[in-house]
Amino acid sequence: MMDQVRVVIAEDEAIIRLDLRETLESSGYIVVADTGRGDEAVKLVSHHKPDVVILDVKMPGVDGIQAAREIASVEDTAVVILTAFSQRELIDEAVDAGALAYLVKPFEQSDLVPAIEIARRRHQEMRELSDQAKTLEERLEARKLIEKAKGFLVEKNSISENEAFKFIQKTAMSTRKAMVDIAQEIISENLE
């Protein structure tokens, strides 16, 4: 089920940190590192590239919210916040910082595993949406280049848009290049 899910734990209370490690390992997770400091958690995540990081809110160095913000902005890791506090403002702040799940202490194994799995699934969905957005953006940019190249061909050769499109298409096929590459060449030649 969990295909070697790697976890970093950041909890300043050593007993809770040990309990988390034992609970996670008995549930089939691999704890690759743990720390009691928020700033160290950021470094450990950067070094180990875990699937999930569990961050306590109150820690020395930087707090769990700031660590979550730093990790979520640069790392491909699901963030779970663990805290003794359940105030709405703190939850909102954690979500704004990039947390995908929020767990209140004291926790049970029956609470911890679902929170981690929810965070992992949300993280995967966000990654897929981001990939789709990049693909759509690339397609839009390619379309813009092709339209611009068509415009150059129409103006320069006094041909229809359809003829310009067919020219780009045939050139791409005969040279075994992408239409966007041919469009870029046409644009470059016309701008020189």
Backbone as CSV, one residue per row, in Angstrom:
resi,resn,N_x,N_y,N_z,CA_x,CA_y,CA_z,C_x,C_y,C_z
1,MET,0.814,-1.196,0.000,0.000,0.000,0.000,0.858,1.262,0.000
2,MET,1.882,1.334,0.870,2.607,2.579,1.047,3.920,2.650,0.296
3,ASP,4.319,1.635,-0.422,5.485,1.664,-1.294,6.632,2.515,-0.754
4,GLN,7.124,2.174,0.428,8.300,2.799,1.018,8.186,4.317,1.145
5,VAL,7.183,4.795,1.842,6.991,6.218,2.067,8.037,6.703,3.066
6,ARG,8.791,7.719,2.651,9.879,8.261,3.471,9.404,9.504,4.216
7,VAL,9.740,9.578,5.521,9.223,10.638,6.386,10.364,11.295,7.173
8,VAL,10.266,12.622,7.321,11.109,13.367,8.251,10.185,13.874,9.358
9,ILE,10.631,13.729,10.612,9.860,14.180,11.774,10.576,15.374,12.415
10,ALA,9.816,16.416,12.709,10.354,17.559,13.443,9.429,17.835,14.629
11,GLU,9.877,17.456,15.795,9.095,17.586,17.035,10.093,17.843,18.153
12,ASP,9.905,18.938,18.906,10.902,19.305,19.907,10.849,18.452,21.172
13,GLU,9.746,17.772,21.429,9.677,16.901,22.606,10.158,15.504,22.219
14,ALA,11.295,15.108,22.806,11.952,13.855,22.437,11.045,12.633,22.594
15,ILE,10.235,12.587,23.638,9.355,11.438,23.869,8.310,11.332,22.763
16,ILE,7.728,12.468,22.389,6.731,12.456,21.306,7.396,12.099,19.988
17,ARG,8.612,12.629,19.774,9.354,12.316,18.545,9.622,10.810,18.454
18,LEU,10.025,10.198,19.554,10.278,8.754,19.583,8.985,7.979,19.347
19,ASP,7.899,8.425,19.971,6.594,7.784,19.783,6.161,7.875,18.313
20,LEU,6.351,9.043,17.720,6.022,9.206,16.292,6.821,8.237,15.438
21,ARG,8.120,8.160,15.694,8.992,7.261,14.921,8.507,5.824,15.037
22,GLU,8.249,5.371,16.267,7.812,3.988,16.475,6.462,3.726,15.800
23,THR,5.537,4.676,15.928,4.208,4.529,15.326,4.323,4.447,13.805
24,LEU,5.121,5.338,13.228,5.277,5.356,11.769,5.956,4.087,11.264
25,GLU,7.034,3.687,11.933,7.757,2.489,11.496,6.898,1.231,11.645
26,SER,6.105,1.160,12.694,5.232,-0.011,12.860,4.097,-0.003,11.843
27,SER,3.842,1.158,11.243,2.803,1.267,10.204,3.382,1.124,8.794
28,GLY,4.682,0.848,8.702,5.292,0.600,7.394,5.982,1.786,6.751
29,TYR,6.070,2.915,7.439,6.774,4.080,6.906,8.256,3.977,7.224
30,ILE,9.071,4.696,6.471,10.503,4.756,6.740,10.821,6.164,7.244
31,VAL,11.264,6.267,8.482,11.659,7.563,9.028,13.128,7.764,8.667
32,VAL,13.386,8.699,7.753,14.750,8.908,7.266,15.532,9.858,8.157
33,ALA,14.835,10.702,8.934,15.516,11.624,9.845,14.503,12.218,10.809
34,ASP,15.022,12.682,11.956,14.163,13.412,12.883,14.994,14.470,13.582
35,THR,14.300,15.479,14.079,14.958,16.601,14.741,13.994,17.265,15.708
36,GLY,14.539,18.085,16.579,13.725,18.857,17.500,13.679,20.329,17.133
37,ARG,14.270,20.681,15.987,14.358,22.087,15.577,13.746,22.306,14.193
38,GLY,13.039,23.427,14.042,12.414,23.758,12.771,13.411,24.067,11.669
39,ASP,14.477,24.826,12.004,15.473,25.159,10.985,16.201,23.900,10.497
40,GLU,16.444,22.979,11.402,17.087,21.713,11.028,16.153,20.869,10.163
41,ALA,14.847,20.937,10.426,13.873,20.200,9.615,13.942,20.638,8.156
42,VAL,14.062,21.939,7.926,14.164,22.456,6.560,15.389,21.854,5.869
43,LYS,16.507,21.812,6.576,17.749,21.246,6.016,17.597,19.742,5.761
44,LEU,16.993,19.027,6.702,16.820,17.582,6.548,15.928,17.243,5.359
45,VAL,14.862,18.023,5.167,13.975,17.789,4.028,14.725,18.050,2.728
46,SER,15.510,19.107,2.695,16.291,19.425,1.507,17.294,18.309,1.195
47,HIS,17.884,17.759,2.228,18.891,16.701,2.050,18.282,15.339,1.704
48,HIS,17.235,14.935,2.431,16.681,13.581,2.285,15.565,13.457,1.249
49,LYS,14.937,14.576,0.874,13.840,14.569,-0.103,12.752,13.546,0.267
50,PRO,12.187,13.659,1.472,11.159,12.686,1.891,9.832,12.921,1.164
51,ASP,8.949,11.936,1.260,7.604,12.070,0.712,6.745,12.950,1.616
52,VAL,7.013,12.870,2.927,6.213,13.577,3.928,7.132,14.150,5.003
53,VAL,6.773,15.340,5.492,7.436,15.892,6.673,6.348,16.202,7.692
54,ILE,6.598,15.806,8.935,5.675,16.089,10.028,6.332,17.156,10.888
55,LEU,5.664,18.298,11.053,6.227,19.434,11.760,5.368,19.822,12.958
56,ASP,5.991,19.871,14.135,5.320,20.450,15.292,5.309,21.962,15.100
57,VAL,4.325,22.637,15.640,4.250,24.096,15.469,5.304,24.795,16.328
58,LYS,5.368,24.460,17.605,6.277,25.151,18.532,7.610,24.418,18.609
59,MET,8.638,25.016,17.954,9.982,24.429,17.991,11.008,25.555,18.020
60,PRO,12.198,25.256,18.557,13.274,26.247,18.489,13.810,26.358,17.049
61,GLY,14.576,27.395,16.812,15.087,27.650,15.462,14.055,28.470,14.720
62,VAL,13.258,27.795,13.916,12.065,28.422,13.343,10.888,27.550,13.732
63,ASP,9.710,28.159,13.853,8.558,27.353,14.238,8.085,26.499,13.056
64,GLY,7.184,25.586,13.332,6.709,24.660,12.310,5.989,25.342,11.162
65,ILE,5.323,26.461,11.430,4.615,27.186,10.367,5.625,27.773,9.383
66,GLN,6.665,28.429,9.917,7.698,29.002,9.042,8.444,27.888,8.301
67,ALA,8.749,26.795,8.990,9.418,25.663,8.330,8.539,25.117,7.211
68,ALA,7.230,24.999,7.463,6.295,24.523,6.432,6.317,25.448,5.224
69,ARG,6.315,26.751,5.488,6.334,27.740,4.410,7.595,27.571,3.551
70,GLU,8.745,27.428,4.207,10.011,27.277,3.483,10.045,25.965,2.697
71,ILE,9.596,24.889,3.313,9.613,23.578,2.660,8.644,23.545,1.487
72,ALA,7.421,24.006,1.699,6.396,23.955,0.649,6.761,24.811,-0.557
73,SER,7.554,25.859,-0.340,7.892,26.749,-1.457,8.967,26.169,-2.368
74,VAL,9.786,25.250,-1.876,10.889,24.744,-2.713,10.982,23.229,-2.820
75,GLU,10.343,22.498,-1.942,10.498,21.044,-1.941,9.240,20.341,-2.435
76,ASP,9.423,19.137,-2.958,8.322,18.313,-3.430,7.961,17.314,-2.326
77,THR,7.459,17.857,-1.218,7.186,17.069,-0.016,5.837,17.469,0.571
78,ALA,5.040,16.484,0.965,3.762,16.755,1.630,4.041,17.167,3.074
79,VAL,3.362,18.214,3.529,3.583,18.753,4.872,2.385,18.447,5.770
80,VAL,2.685,17.855,6.942,1.675,17.598,7.965,2.071,18.400,9.202
81,ILE,1.143,19.176,9.725,1.393,19.957,10.951,0.842,19.179,12.139
82,LEU,1.646,19.095,13.184,1.286,18.404,14.417,1.395,19.420,15.551
83,THR,0.328,19.600,16.319,0.369,20.607,17.375,-0.613,20.285,18.491
84,ALA,-0.374,20.906,19.643,-1.297,20.769,20.765,-2.402,21.816,20.686
85,PHE,-2.295,22.708,19.699,-3.235,23.824,19.578,-4.181,23.617,18.407
86,SER,-5.450,23.966,18.621,-6.422,23.783,17.542,-7.203,25.058,17.238
87,GLN,-6.611,26.222,17.536,-7.290,27.477,17.224,-7.423,27.637,15.715
88,ARG,-8.552,28.187,15.316,-8.852,28.360,13.886,-7.772,29.185,13.178
89,GLU,-7.278,30.242,13.830,-6.264,31.101,13.214,-4.988,30.313,12.919
90,LEU,-4.607,29.447,13.828,-3.397,28.648,13.649,-3.578,27.646,12.510
91,ILE,-4.750,27.060,12.428,-5.050,26.126,11.337,-4.978,26.858,9.994
92,ASP,-5.593,28.041,9.929,-5.560,28.834,8.691,-4.132,29.201,8.309
93,GLU,-3.341,29.579,9.320,-1.946,29.941,9.071,-1.158,28.733,8.552
94,ALA,-1.416,27.559,9.113,-0.737,26.336,8.672,-1.099,26.012,7.225
95,VAL,-2.370,26.128,6.890,-2.817,25.858,5.515,-2.183,26.861,4.553
96,ASP,-2.155,28.135,4.934,-1.530,29.161,4.097,-0.037,28.899,3.896
97,ALA,0.585,28.278,4.887,2.013,27.978,4.809,2.303,26.740,3.959
98,GLY,1.270,25.992,3.578,1.482,24.829,2.724,1.169,23.491,3.362
99,ALA,0.652,23.500,4.588,0.298,22.235,5.232,-0.899,21.609,4.521
100,LEU,-0.836,20.306,4.329,-1.908,19.578,3.653,-2.734,18.741,4.618
101,ALA,-2.266,18.627,5.859,-3.028,17.944,6.904,-2.600,18.539,8.242
102,TYR,-3.492,18.453,9.221,-3.293,19.088,10.519,-3.740,18.096,11.575
103,LEU,-2.874,17.790,12.510,-3.171,16.788,13.521,-2.943,17.384,14.909
104,VAL,-3.932,17.213,15.800,-3.848,17.782,17.145,-3.384,16.706,18.125
105,LYS,-2.400,17.086,18.985,-1.911,16.189,20.034,-2.885,16.225,21.208
106,PRO,-3.035,15.166,21.945,-2.437,13.848,21.714,-3.133,13.142,20.550
107,PHE,-2.360,12.408,19.796,-2.886,11.743,18.611,-2.840,10.227,18.802
108,GLU,-3.617,9.544,18.034,-3.612,8.078,18.017,-3.056,7.625,16.669
109,GLN,-2.566,6.398,16.620,-2.101,5.854,15.349,-3.238,5.899,14.327
110,SER,-4.446,5.679,14.799,-5.604,5.690,13.904,-5.886,7.089,13.347
111,ASP,-5.301,8.129,13.954,-5.410,9.496,13.428,-4.210,9.851,12.553
112,LEU,-3.030,9.381,12.957,-1.778,9.757,12.291,-1.694,9.233,10.858
113,VAL,-1.922,7.955,10.680,-1.799,7.354,9.343,-2.775,7.992,8.342
114,PRO,-4.062,8.157,8.682,-4.949,8.821,7.723,-4.518,10.254,7.400
115,ALA,-4.015,10.987,8.382,-3.562,12.361,8.132,-2.403,12.368,7.136
116,ILE,-1.481,11.439,7.306,-0.339,11.344,6.378,-0.818,10.971,4.987
117,GLU,-1.694,10.011,4.897,-2.170,9.572,3.577,-2.998,10.649,2.882
118,ILE,-3.785,11.403,3.646,-4.536,12.521,3.058,-3.559,13.561,2.523
119,ALA,-2.552,13.885,3.302,-1.554,14.866,2.854,-0.846,14.385,1.591
120,ARG,-0.491,13.107,1.545,0.189,12.564,0.359,-0.706,12.644,-0.879
121,ARG,-1.972,12.287,-0.719,-2.895,12.337,-1.866,-3.132,13.772,-2.332
122,ARG,-3.313,14.676,-1.398,-3.490,16.087,-1.762,-2.251,16.608,-2.481
123,HIS,-1.094,16.223,-1.993,0.159,16.649,-2.604,0.271,16.113,-4.033
124,GLN,-0.084,14.856,-4.218,-0.057,14.250,-5.557,-1.033,14.968,-6.491
125,GLU,-2.223,15.266,-6.000,-3.210,15.986,-6.822,-2.692,17.368,-7.206
126,MET,-2.070,18.061,-6.264,-1.522,19.381,-6.565,-0.403,19.291,-7.591
127,ARG,0.437,18.261,-7.471,1.530,18.071,-8.436,0.957,17.818,-9.829
128,GLU,-0.077,16.980,-9.917,-0.697,16.690,-11.212,-1.341,17.934,-11.815
129,LEU,-2.012,18.735,-10.985,-2.613,19.975,-11.479,-1.540,20.943,-11.968
130,SER,-0.448,21.002,-11.255,0.656,21.877,-11.658,1.240,21.422,-12.993
131,ASP,1.407,20.106,-13.162,1.915,19.566,-14.425,0.957,19.874,-15.569
132,GLN,-0.344,19.738,-15.319,-1.341,20.044,-16.347,-1.293,21.517,-16.726
133,ALA,-1.131,22.380,-15.736,-1.070,23.818,-16.011,0.153,24.148,-16.858
134,LYS,1.282,23.508,-16.561,2.490,23.737,-17.360,2.278,23.272,-18.793
135,THR,1.647,22.118,-18.964,1.379,21.598,-20.306,0.459,22.542,-21.074
136,LEU,-0.586,23.019,-20.420,-1.503,23.953,-21.073,-0.805,25.258,-21.428
137,GLU,0.045,25.721,-20.529,0.794,26.951,-20.784,1.731,26.766,-21.973
138,GLU,2.393,25.608,-22.043,3.281,25.322,-23.171,2.500,25.265,-24.478
139,ARG,1.335,24.647,-24.444,0.505,24.578,-25.655,0.067,25.964,-26.105
140,LEU,-0.315,26.790,-25.149,-0.742,28.146,-25.478,0.408,28.937,-26.093
141,GLU,1.594,28.811,-25.518,2.766,29.504,-26.067,3.078,29.007,-27.475
142,ALA,2.982,27.696,-27.693,3.221,27.138,-29.031,2.199,27.671,-30.020
143,ARG,0.960,27.715,-29.594,-0.109,28.226,-30.473,0.143,29.683,-30.842
144,LYS,0.575,30.476,-29.849,0.876,31.879,-30.119,2.007,32.019,-31.139
145,LEU,3.046,31.200,-31.005,4.170,31.242,-31.948,3.714,30.865,-33.356
146,ILE,2.906,29.837,-33.455,2.418,29.402,-34.771,1.552,30.491,-35.394
147,GLU,0.694,31.105,-34.601,-0.151,32.194,-35.115,0.702,33.368,-35.587
148,LYS,1.733,33.694,-34.835,2.621,34.796,-35.213,3.357,34.474,-36.514
149,ALA,3.839,33.245,-36.634,4.531,32.818,-37.856,3.581,32.852,-39.045
150,LYS,2.345,32.392,-38.824,1.340,32.466,-39.898,1.159,33.912,-40.354
151,GLY,1.098,34.828,-39.398,0.944,36.250,-39.712,2.087,36.764,-40.573
152,PHE,3.314,36.363,-40.235,4.466,36.763,-41.049,4.345,36.219,-42.478
153,LEU,3.965,34.940,-42.586,3.846,34.317,-43.913,2.734,34.973,-44.738
154,VAL,1.606,35.249,-44.111,0.482,35.883,-44.815,0.919,37.245,-45.355
155,GLU,1.573,38.032,-44.515,1.990,39.379,-44.899,3.098,39.357,-45.953
156,LYS,4.088,38.504,-45.742,5.256,38.465,-46.635,4.926,37.863,-47.999
157,ASN,4.097,36.812,-48.027,3.855,36.061,-49.267,2.471,36.286,-49.863
158,SER,1.686,37.123,-49.224,0.319,37.394,-49.703,-0.467,36.102,-49.925
159,ILE,-0.478,35.258,-48.884,-1.222,34.001,-48.941,-2.278,34.006,-47.836
160,SER,-3.190,33.045,-47.884,-4.227,32.960,-46.855,-3.652,32.352,-45.574
161,GLU,-4.384,32.516,-44.475,-3.958,31.910,-43.201,-3.901,30.397,-43.318
162,ASN,-4.875,29.837,-44.037,-4.909,28.389,-44.224,-3.669,27.910,-44.982
163,GLU,-3.289,28.650,-46.015,-2.087,28.277,-46.776,-0.839,28.409,-45.906
164,ALA,-0.790,29.445,-45.102,0.349,29.633,-44.205,0.440,28.482,-43.211
165,PHE,-0.696,28.076,-42.652,-0.716,26.957,-41.713,-0.236,25.677,-42.385
166,LYS,-0.749,25.407,-43.597,-0.335,24.203,-44.330,1.154,24.230,-44.627
167,PHE,1.697,25.417,-44.947,3.131,25.528,-45.207,3.928,25.135,-43.957
168,ILE,3.530,25.675,-42.808,4.218,25.344,-41.548,4.098,23.851,-41.270
169,GLN,2.919,23.306,-41.453,2.668,21.887,-41.201,3.522,21.003,-42.112
170,LYS,3.523,21.290,-43.432,4.299,20.491,-44.391,5.793,20.605,-44.126
171,THR,6.251,21.824,-43.810,7.676,22.016,-43.524,8.077,21.210,-42.294
172,ALA,7.232,21.228,-41.291,7.516,20.454,-40.075,7.602,18.968,-40.388
173,MET,6.683,18.479,-41.190,6.682,17.052,-41.533,7.906,16.699,-42.362
174,SER,8.249,17.510,-43.352,9.366,17.172,-44.242,10.717,17.295,-43.546
175,THR,10.816,18.178,-42.561,12.090,18.331,-41.848,12.123,17.540,-40.540
176,ARG,11.009,16.900,-40.233,10.867,16.124,-38.991,11.134,16.979,-37.751
177,LYS,10.594,18.168,-37.793,10.676,19.084,-36.656,9.256,19.360,-36.168
178,ALA,9.164,19.896,-34.976,7.863,20.287,-34.442,7.403,21.569,-35.128
179,MET,6.088,21.712,-35.268,5.543,22.920,-35.890,5.985,24.174,-35.140
180,VAL,6.088,24.091,-33.826,6.500,25.249,-33.047,7.943,25.635,-33.377
181,ASP,8.796,24.656,-33.675,10.181,24.958,-34.049,10.239,25.657,-35.409
182,ILE,9.415,25.195,-36.352,9.344,25.839,-37.669,8.821,27.263,-37.509
183,ALA,7.799,27.420,-36.677,7.252,28.756,-36.433,8.315,29.671,-35.854
184,GLN,9.102,29.156,-34.930,10.173,29.957,-34.324,11.197,30.366,-35.371
185,GLU,11.537,29.468,-36.287,12.485,29.788,-37.359,11.922,30.882,-38.269
186,ILE,10.657,30.784,-38.618,10.021,31.794,-39.473,10.039,33.160,-38.782
187,ILE,9.713,33.166,-37.488,9.701,34.419,-36.734,11.111,35.005,-36.670
188,SER,12.104,34.166,-36.374,13.491,34.628,-36.284,13.962,35.234,-37.588
189,GLU,13.662,34.582,-38.709,14.074,35.082,-40.034,13.415,36.407,-40.345
190,ASN,12.165,36.592,-39.965,11.445,37.816,-40.248,11.834,38.976,-39.329
191,LEU,12.419,38.663,-38.190,12.810,39.723,-37.273,14.230,40.204,-37.559
192,GLU,14.998,39.456,-38.312,16.390,39.843,-38.604,16.453,40.914,-39.659
